[in-house]
C-alpha cells in the first residue's frame, strides 16, 4: 500500500495535527460563553466562582479578574455559584458565542450553602479570601496578611513575630509579591514584624509554592498573587479602625465621572509620639528615639463598557527610625542626629479587555521604587576645638515595567496563555557620601533590562486528564553581563473520580537579582544586588507530586504534596559581614555560587462548612546550603531550616454578632552555631611595661549543628459586632490574646561569660579571670492581650455622625 505524506511532514507529525483538528472540529458544535462574575450590590469581582455546564457537569473557576470562559453544547444552561451567594441558572437560548455579566446576590443563609461540582483542583497553590484573612488572630488584634499565609503548609516564618516568610526551603528574597499584577519590592514593616498590605483593600490572595504557570517568573520560591478590591460604584462606604499599634481607614464609592469608582485606604502607627516622649523623660532628657510607619493605597477604576476595565493604582509606604541627641555644658555642646528611612513607591495603570468570547487580554504599565536611606550627623563644639561629621547612605532599586498577557480558547479542549514582560531596572546597591572625608568613589547606578516571553498550553484531551505545558524565555542584559535562559514548565492533573485526583509538576526558574539582608534588625538593611559575571543569577529546579480528595459531601478536603528542589548560584554575605554600607568595594562582601537542596512533604486538611470551620497543616522538610568559603565548603543546614511545622486554625461563628477564632502553631527550633571552647589571643597593643594584652575568643563548632528549643504558641480572638439603628452604622470590637499560655519562645541564642552581666556579648580583655561561658536565650513576646475597634459606615449613614440636616463632609469633598 502506498502512503502519501504532506510535504516534509512525517507520519507521527500528521497524527498530532489530526489530533488537534479533531479537537477543533468537536468544538464547532459548541458555543463559547464568557464573561465576568460580580457582586450584585458592590460590583466587586468574585474570584474563584464556579461555572458549571448543566449537561456535562464540567466546572471551571473565574480567575483573578472574575473572568471565565466555558463551552457548552446544545441549549443547556450553565450554573454560576459562589460561597455565600445565591447560585444563578442561565439558559443558553442562542447558538452563538456570547459575552455576559453575571451578578450574584448574597444569600440569607450563607453558612448553609453547599455547592457540589467536579471542578479540577489546583495543586501547589493555596488561596485566602478577604473573609478568611479577617478571621485569623494576630498580634495587635488586627489581621495581618503575611502572618495568615505563614499558617499554610510549606510556608514558615523567619522567627518570633516576623512577617518574613520562607517557602519550601527558600529565603525571603525569593518570593514575588504581585500587587494587582505589579511587583512590589519591599513588603514588611518594623523589621518584618508587620506586612505592608492593608487587609481591607485585598480581595483575594493566591500563593503558588511550585508548578508556576509560565506567566510567572523572576523569583525562585513562591508567587504571592494579591488582587485588590475595586471601589463600590453605588454608594460611599468605608470604615475606621484603631488598635494598639496603628490606626487605619478605608473610603470607597463612585466618583462624579460615569462608570468610575475609587478606593482609598491609609494606615499610620500610634507609637511614634509615645516612644519620643518616653525616651525624652528617661536618660536625663538628652536623647529622643522615635519609630513609625505609614501606608497609603489608592485605586481608581473605570468601566466604560462590559468589555473594558481601566484601573490606576497608587501605593506609598515608609518606615522611619529617628534619633536625636543634644547635650550642653558650660564648656562644650554636643549634638547628634540619625535617620533611617526605607519603603516603596508604586504607580501603575492597567487595562483589561474582552476582545471576543474566546480572546481576553490585560496590559499594565508600572513604576516601582524601593530605597533604603541612612543619614548620620554629629556636631561637637568645645572651648578650643570643634568637630563635625555628616554621612549619607543610599541603596535603591527602580523598576519601570510593561506587561501584556493574552488568553485564547482555541477549542473546548485547548486554551493558550501567552504574552511578554519587560522591565528596565536601575540598581544602586551602595552609594555613600561623607562630608569631612575625601570623596568616596561611588559606583554609578547599574542599568539593566530584564524581559521574558511565555506561552502556556492548557490541554484536556480526556475528561480525566488535564495537561498544562509551557515555557518561558527569560533574558537579562546590563552593561557588563548578558544572559538568555529557557524555563520549561509542565503540570499534569489526573482525575481518578469525583473525589480523588493526582498531580505532578516540574518547573525551571531563574532569578536575576539577589537579596542581601541581616535578620533580627529593626532597621531595614535589605539590599538588592543585580546579577553580574561575578554574581551570576540564581536558579532552581523543582518537581512535585500530590494527591487531593474531598469527602463527607464536600465538607472536608485533604491534600498531600511531595516536593524536591535544587538551587544553584545563591548569594549571601561573606563570613564576618552584615552590611554593604560605606565600602565602595561592596562586591568583595558577597559570597556567590552557593548551592541549596530542599525536599519534604506537606499535609493540608480543611473543613469547609458547618458551625465549626478551619484548617490544619503539617510540613516535614529539610533544607541545606553549601558555599565554597563558608563552613570550610561543607554542607550545612539552612539558617531557617525547620524539620517540623504544624498549624491549626479553628473558627466558630455563634451568631451575627459573635465569632471566635483559635490558632495554634508549632515549629522545630532554628539551627545555630555552638561555641565549643575558648582561647586566649594576643592583642596588637601592650601595657606600659611592655607585656602583651590577651583577649578571650570563642571557638565555634560546625555551622548550624545545634537547634534552639522548639517554638509553639496559642492565639485567641473574639470578634463582637454591633449595629445601631439610631446612628445607622456598624461597629466591631476585636479582642486578641497572643501567646495565651505564655510560652517563652527563643528569638535568638548567644554565648557569653557566666557573669551577672548577661547582655555582655563580647569576651572581656582579661586573662586573669578565666571564667566559663554560658548559653543565653532572648525572648521578646510573652502573653500579650490587645484590642481594636472598627466602625463601618456607608453613604446613607454618614450624616448622623456629622449632624442632621447637613451634607456629609465626605459627600461635599467628592461630589462638589
Secondary structure as the mmCIF struct_conf table of DSSP 4:
data_model
#
loop_
_struct_conf.conf_type_id
_struct_conf.id
_struct_conf.beg_label_comp_id
_struct_conf.beg_label_asym_id
_struct_conf.beg_label_seq_id
_struct_conf.end_label_comp_id
_struct_conf.end_label_asym_id
_struct_conf.end_label_seq_id
BEND BEND1 UNK A 6 UNK A 6
TURN_TY1_P TURN_TY1_P1 UNK A 7 UNK A 8
HELX_RH_AL_P HELX_RH_AL_P1 UNK A 11 UNK A 27
TURN_TY1_P TURN_TY1_P2 UNK A 28 UNK A 29
STRN STRN1 UNK A 30 UNK A 39
TURN_TY1_P TURN_TY1_P3 UNK A 40 UNK A 42
STRN STRN2 UNK A 45 UNK A 45
TURN_TY1_P TURN_TY1_P4 UNK A 47 UNK A 48
STRN STRN3 UNK A 50 UNK A 53
TURN_TY1_P TURN_TY1_P5 UNK A 54 UNK A 56
STRN STRN4 UNK A 59 UNK A 61
TURN_TY1_P TURN_TY1_P6 UNK A 64 UNK A 65
BEND BEND2 UNK A 66 UNK A 66
STRN STRN5 UNK A 67 UNK A 73
TURN_TY1_P TURN_TY1_P7 UNK A 74 UNK A 75
STRN STRN6 UNK A 78 UNK A 81
TURN_TY1_P TURN_TY1_P8 UNK A 83 UNK A 84
STRN STRN7 UNK A 85 UNK A 85
STRN STRN8 UNK A 88 UNK A 90
BEND BEND3 UNK A 94 UNK A 96
STRN STRN9 UNK A 98 UNK A 104
HELX_LH_PP_P HELX_LH_PP_P1 UNK A 105 UNK A 105
STRN STRN10 UNK A 106 UNK A 106
HELX_LH_PP_P HELX_LH_PP_P2 UNK A 107 UNK A 107
TURN_TY1_P TURN_TY1_P9 UNK A 108 UNK A 109
HELX_RH_3T_P HELX_RH_3T_P1 UNK A 110 UNK A 112
HELX_LH_PP_P HELX_LH_PP_P3 UNK A 119 UNK A 121
TURN_TY1_P TURN_TY1_P10 UNK A 123 UNK A 124
STRN STRN11 UNK A 125 UNK A 129
HELX_RH_AL_P HELX_RH_AL_P2 UNK A 130 UNK A 135
BEND BEND4 UNK A 136 UNK A 136
TURN_TY1_P TURN_TY1_P11 UNK A 139 UNK A 140
BEND BEND5 UNK A 141 UNK A 142
HELX_RH_AL_P HELX_RH_AL_P3 UNK A 145 UNK A 149
TURN_TY1_P TURN_TY1_P12 UNK A 150 UNK A 151
BEND BEND6 UNK A 152 UNK A 152
TURN_TY1_P TURN_TY1_P13 UNK A 153 UNK A 154
STRN STRN12 UNK A 155 UNK A 157
BEND BEND7 UNK A 158 UNK A 159
TURN_TY1_P TURN_TY1_P14 UNK A 160 UNK A 161
STRN STRN13 UNK A 165 UNK A 167
TURN_TY1_P TURN_TY1_P15 UNK A 168 UNK A 169
HELX_RH_3T_P HELX_RH_3T_P2 UNK A 172 UNK A 174
STRN STRN14 UNK A 175 UNK A 179
BEND BEND8 UNK A 180 UNK A 182
STRN STRN15 UNK A 183 UNK A 183
BEND BEND9 UNK A 185 UNK A 185
STRN STRN16 UNK A 188 UNK A 189
HELX_RH_3T_P HELX_RH_3T_P3 UNK A 190 UNK A 192
TURN_TY1_P TURN_TY1_P16 UNK A 193 UNK A 193
STRN STRN17 UNK A 194 UNK A 195
BEND BEND10 UNK A 196 UNK A 196
HELX_RH_3T_P HELX_RH_3T_P4 UNK A 199 UNK A 201
STRN STRN18 UNK A 202 UNK A 208
BEND BEND11 UNK A 210 UNK A 211
TURN_TY1_P TURN_TY1_P17 UNK A 214 UNK A 215
BEND BEND12 UNK A 218 UNK A 218
BEND BEND13 UNK A 220 UNK A 221
STRN STRN19 UNK A 222 UNK A 228
HELX_LH_PP_P HELX_LH_PP_P4 UNK A 229 UNK A 232
BEND BEND14 UNK A 233 UNK A 235
STRN STRN20 UNK A 237 UNK A 242
BEND BEND15 UNK A 244 UNK A 245
STRN STRN21 UNK A 246 UNK A 254
BEND BEND16 UNK A 256 UNK A 257
TURN_TY1_P TURN_TY1_P18 UNK A 258 UNK A 259
STRN STRN22 UNK A 260 UNK A 269
BEND BEND17 UNK A 270 UNK A 270
HELX_RH_AL_P HELX_RH_AL_P4 UNK A 271 UNK A 281
BEND BEND18 UNK A 282 UNK A 282
HELX_RH_3T_P HELX_RH_3T_P5 UNK A 283 UNK A 285
STRN STRN23 UNK A 287 UNK A 305
TURN_TY1_P TURN_TY1_P19 UNK A 306 UNK A 307
STRN STRN24 UNK A 308 UNK A 328
BEND BEND19 UNK A 330 UNK A 331
STRN STRN25 UNK A 333 UNK A 356
TURN_TY1_P TURN_TY1_P20 UNK A 357 UNK A 358
STRN STRN26 UNK A 359 UNK A 381
BEND BEND20 UNK A 383 UNK A 384
STRN STRN27 UNK A 386 UNK A 411
TURN_TY1_P TURN_TY1_P21 UNK A 412 UNK A 413
STRN STRN28 UNK A 414 UNK A 434
TURN_TY1_P TURN_TY1_P22 UNK A 435 UNK A 436
BEND BEND21 UNK A 437 UNK A 438
HELX_LH_PP_P HELX_LH_PP_P5 UNK A 439 UNK A 440
HELX_LH_PP_P HELX_LH_PP_P6 UNK A 442 UNK A 445
STRN STRN29 UNK A 446 UNK A 462
TURN_TY1_P TURN_TY1_P23 UNK A 463 UNK A 464
STRN STRN30 UNK A 465 UNK A 478
BEND BEND22 UNK A 479 UNK A 480
STRN STRN31 UNK A 482 UNK A 495
BEND BEND23 UNK A 497 UNK A 499
STRN STRN32 UNK A 500 UNK A 511
BEND BEND24 UNK A 512 UNK A 512
STRN STRN33 UNK A 513 UNK A 516
TURN_TY1_P TURN_TY1_P24 UNK A 519 UNK A 520
BEND BEND25 UNK A 522 UNK A 523
STRN STRN34 UNK A 527 UNK A 530
BEND BEND26 UNK A 533 UNK A 535
HELX_LH_PP_P HELX_LH_PP_P7 UNK A 536 UNK A 537
STRN STRN35 UNK A 538 UNK A 551
TURN_TY1_P TURN_TY1_P25 UNK A 552 UNK A 555
STRN STRN36 UNK A 556 UNK A 573
HELX_LH_PP_P HELX_LH_PP_P8 UNK A 574 UNK A 574
TURN_TY1_P TURN_TY1_P26 UNK A 575 UNK A 576
TURN_TY1_P TURN_TY1_P27 UNK A 581 UNK A 582
BEND BEND27 UNK A 584 UNK A 584
HELX_RH_3T_P HELX_RH_3T_P6 UNK A 586 UNK A 589
STRN STRN37 UNK A 590 UNK A 607
BEND BEND28 UNK A 609 UNK A 611
STRN STRN38 UNK A 612 UNK A 626
STRN STRN39 UNK A 627 UNK A 627
TURN_TY1_P TURN_TY1_P28 UNK A 628 UNK A 629
STRN STRN40 UNK A 630 UNK A 630
HELX_RH_3T_P HELX_RH_3T_P7 UNK A 631 UNK A 633
STRN STRN41 UNK A 636 UNK A 637
TURN_TY1_P TURN_TY1_P29 UNK A 639 UNK A 640
BEND BEND29 UNK A 643 UNK A 643
STRN STRN42 UNK A 644 UNK A 653
BEND BEND30 UNK A 655 UNK A 657
STRN STRN43 UNK A 658 UNK A 667
HELX_LH_PP_P HELX_LH_PP_P9 UNK A 668 UNK A 670
STRN STRN44 UNK A 671 UNK A 672
HELX_LH_PP_P HELX_LH_PP_P10 UNK A 673 UNK A 674
STRN STRN45 UNK A 675 UNK A 686
TURN_TY1_P TURN_TY1_P30 UNK A 688 UNK A 689
BEND BEND31 UNK A 690 UNK A 690
HELX_LH_PP_P HELX_LH_PP_P11 UNK A 691 UNK A 691
STRN STRN46 UNK A 692 UNK A 700
BEND BEND32 UNK A 702 UNK A 702
TURN_TY1_P TURN_TY1_P31 UNK A 703 UNK A 704
STRN STRN47 UNK A 706 UNK A 707
STRN STRN48 UNK A 711 UNK A 724
TURN_TY1_P TURN_TY1_P32 UNK A 725 UNK A 728
STRN STRN49 UNK A 729 UNK A 738
BEND BEND33 UNK A 739 UNK A 739
TURN_TY1_P TURN_TY1_P33 UNK A 740 UNK A 741
BEND BEND34 UNK A 747 UNK A 747
STRN STRN50 UNK A 748 UNK A 753
BEND BEND35 UNK A 754 UNK A 756
TURN_TY1_P TURN_TY1_P34 UNK A 758 UNK A 759
BEND BEND36 UNK A 762 UNK A 762
BEND BEND37 UNK A 765 UNK A 765
BEND BEND38 UNK A 767 UNK A 769
HELX_LH_PP_P HELX_LH_PP_P12 UNK A 771 UNK A 772
STRN STRN51 UNK A 773 UNK A 778
STRN STRN52 UNK A 784 UNK A 794
HELX_RH_3T_P HELX_RH_3T_P8 UNK A 795 UNK A 797
BEND BEND39 UNK A 798 UNK A 798
HELX_RH_AL_P HELX_RH_AL_P5 UNK A 799 UNK A 802
TURN_TY1_P TURN_TY1_P35 UNK A 804 UNK A 805
BEND BEND40 UNK A 806 UNK A 806
HELX_RH_AL_P HELX_RH_AL_P6 UNK A 809 UNK A 815
#
